[in-house]
Every structure is written in C-alpha cells, then in structure tokens.
Amino acid sequence: MPLPLVAIIIAAAVGLGVVALVLLKWSTIIDWFRGREQLVMSDKENIAITLQTKLKNGDYNTVQGIFNKNTSEFEDGVKYESKDVSEEQKKAHQKEELVIYT
C-alpha cells in the first residue's frame, strides 16, 4: 500500500473514539467487521482495514474501520489502545502496519 494512503488513514483516524484494552483479541476485530458487512458491500470504494503500530513502550495502537478510498474518510471505525494483541493479530500485521481485508 502506498505511503500516502497510510498517512491519509492515520489523519482520518484522529476523530475516532478510543477503547482501552489489556489484550486486543482477534475475535473482537472479526466480530466488529461482521457487524458492518453491509457497509462494506454498499460501496465498492469502502474497504475494511486495520492499521496497527507498536509503540516504544511495547503497547499497541490499532485503528479498525471501514474506509472510503474516494472521500478519504472513515464510514465507521474505532481505535484501540492495548497492552498486547492476540497472536492472530500479530500475524496479520507481521509484514505491514496496514492490512486490507477482502
């Protein structure tokens, strides 16, 4: 994914509500997306994403959302701050901070 898209997503995520967790579970991510499946299907420009960064203190910031590529805005989203993430989540973000779910 080109760097400009990552920058746009980070900027767009600023207004999202924050949920603080000790452990971000994979099931939390999947269940949230399942509840918004119609939103993704309603516009071909809507994509399901997670953007995860590991902070210097070892904690994680994870942005999850339905992002519209045309408007560069989130249709819906949430930001998680957690001490750790599940192994499935770590594997999903092993190579890239930004993951697009298809």
C-alpha positions as a Markdown table, in Angstrom:
| # | Residue | x | y | z |
|---|---|---|---|---|
| 1 | Met | 0.0 | 0.0 | 0.0 |
| 2 | Pro | 1.4 | 3.4 | -0.9 |
| 3 | Leu | 2.6 | 5.5 | 2.0 |
| 4 | Pro | 0.2 | 8.4 | 1.1 |
| 5 | Leu | -2.8 | 6.1 | 1.8 |
| 6 | Val | -1.3 | 5.2 | 5.2 |
| 7 | Ala | -0.9 | 8.9 | 6.0 |
| 8 | Ile | -4.4 | 9.7 | 5.0 |
| 9 | Ile | -5.8 | 6.8 | 7.1 |
| 10 | Ile | -3.8 | 8.0 | 10.1 |
| 11 | Ala | -5.1 | 11.5 | 9.7 |
| 12 | Ala | -8.7 | 10.4 | 9.2 |
| 13 | Ala | -8.5 | 8.2 | 12.3 |
| 14 | Val | -7.9 | 11.2 | 14.7 |
| 15 | Gly | -11.6 | 11.7 | 15.3 |
| 16 | Leu | -12.4 | 8.0 | 16.2 |
| 17 | Gly | -13.4 | 7.0 | 19.7 |
| 18 | Val | -10.8 | 5.2 | 21.7 |
| 19 | Val | -11.2 | 1.8 | 23.5 |
| 20 | Ala | -8.6 | 0.9 | 26.0 |
| 21 | Leu | -7.9 | -2.9 | 26.5 |
| 22 | Val | -5.4 | -5.1 | 28.1 |
| 23 | Leu | -5.5 | -7.6 | 25.2 |
| 24 | Leu | -7.0 | -6.9 | 21.8 |
| 25 | Lys | -8.4 | -10.3 | 20.7 |
| 26 | Trp | -8.8 | -11.4 | 17.0 |
| 27 | Ser | -12.5 | -12.2 | 17.7 |
| 28 | Thr | -13.1 | -8.5 | 18.6 |
| 29 | Ile | -11.7 | -7.5 | 15.2 |
| 30 | Ile | -13.7 | -10.1 | 13.3 |
| 31 | Asp | -17.0 | -9.5 | 15.2 |
| 32 | Trp | -16.7 | -5.8 | 14.6 |
| 33 | Phe | -16.3 | -6.3 | 10.8 |
| 34 | Arg | -19.1 | -8.8 | 10.6 |
| 35 | Gly | -21.4 | -6.3 | 12.2 |
| 36 | Arg | -20.6 | -3.8 | 9.4 |
| 37 | Glu | -20.6 | -6.2 | 6.4 |
| 38 | Gln | -23.4 | -4.3 | 4.7 |
| 39 | Leu | -21.5 | -1.0 | 5.0 |
| 40 | Val | -18.6 | -2.5 | 3.0 |
| 41 | Met | -20.9 | -4.1 | 0.5 |
| 42 | Ser | -22.8 | -0.8 | 0.0 |
| 43 | Asp | -20.0 | 1.0 | -1.9 |
| 44 | Lys | -17.1 | -0.6 | -3.8 |
| 45 | Glu | -14.9 | 2.2 | -2.6 |
| 46 | Asn | -15.4 | 1.1 | 1.1 |
| 47 | Ile | -12.6 | -1.1 | 2.3 |
| 48 | Ala | -12.2 | -2.9 | 5.7 |
| 49 | Ile | -8.8 | -2.1 | 7.3 |
| 50 | Thr | -6.7 | -2.3 | 10.4 |
| 51 | Leu | -3.7 | -0.1 | 10.9 |
| 52 | Gln | -1.6 | -1.3 | 13.8 |
| 53 | Thr | 1.5 | 0.3 | 15.3 |
| 54 | Lys | 3.6 | -0.9 | 18.2 |
| 55 | Leu | 4.7 | 1.9 | 20.5 |
| 56 | Lys | 8.1 | 2.3 | 22.0 |
| 57 | Asn | 6.7 | 1.3 | 25.4 |
| 58 | Gly | 5.5 | -2.0 | 24.0 |
| 59 | Asp | 1.8 | -1.1 | 23.8 |
| 60 | Tyr | -0.2 | -1.2 | 20.6 |
| 61 | Asn | -2.4 | 1.3 | 18.8 |
| 62 | Thr | -4.8 | -0.3 | 16.4 |
| 63 | Val | -7.2 | 1.5 | 14.2 |
| 64 | Gln | -10.0 | -0.6 | 12.7 |
| 65 | Gly | -12.5 | 0.8 | 10.3 |
| 66 | Ile | -14.4 | 1.0 | 7.1 |
| 67 | Phe | -12.5 | 3.5 | 5.0 |
| 68 | Asn | -13.8 | 5.1 | 1.8 |
| 69 | Lys | -11.0 | 5.5 | -0.8 |
| 70 | Asn | -12.8 | 8.2 | -2.7 |
| 71 | Thr | -13.6 | 10.5 | 0.2 |
| 72 | Ser | -10.5 | 9.6 | 2.3 |
| 73 | Glu | -12.9 | 9.3 | 5.3 |
| 74 | Phe | -13.9 | 6.6 | 7.7 |
| 75 | Glu | -17.5 | 5.5 | 7.3 |
| 76 | Asp | -17.2 | 3.8 | 10.7 |
| 77 | Gly | -14.3 | 3.0 | 12.9 |
| 78 | Val | -12.7 | 2.5 | 16.3 |
| 79 | Lys | -9.3 | 3.0 | 17.7 |
| 80 | Tyr | -7.9 | 0.5 | 20.3 |
| 81 | Glu | -5.1 | 1.1 | 22.7 |
| 82 | Ser | -3.9 | -2.2 | 24.3 |
| 83 | Lys | -1.0 | -3.7 | 26.2 |
| 84 | Asp | -0.9 | -6.6 | 23.8 |
| 85 | Val | -2.7 | -8.1 | 20.8 |
| 86 | Ser | -3.6 | -11.7 | 20.0 |
| 87 | Glu | -1.2 | -13.9 | 18.0 |
| 88 | Glu | -3.6 | -13.8 | 15.1 |
| 89 | Gln | -3.5 | -10.0 | 15.1 |
| 90 | Lys | 0.3 | -10.1 | 15.3 |
| 91 | Lys | 0.5 | -12.4 | 12.3 |
| 92 | Ala | -1.9 | -10.3 | 10.3 |
| 93 | His | 0.4 | -7.3 | 10.8 |
| 94 | Gln | 3.7 | -9.1 | 10.7 |
| 95 | Lys | 4.8 | -7.6 | 7.4 |
| 96 | Glu | 2.7 | -4.4 | 7.1 |
| 97 | Glu | 1.2 | -1.9 | 9.5 |
| 98 | Leu | -1.9 | -1.5 | 7.2 |
| 99 | Val | -4.0 | -4.6 | 6.4 |
| 100 | Ile | -6.9 | -4.5 | 4.0 |
| 101 | Tyr | -9.4 | -7.3 | 4.5 |
| 102 | Thr | -11.1 | -8.6 | 1.4 |
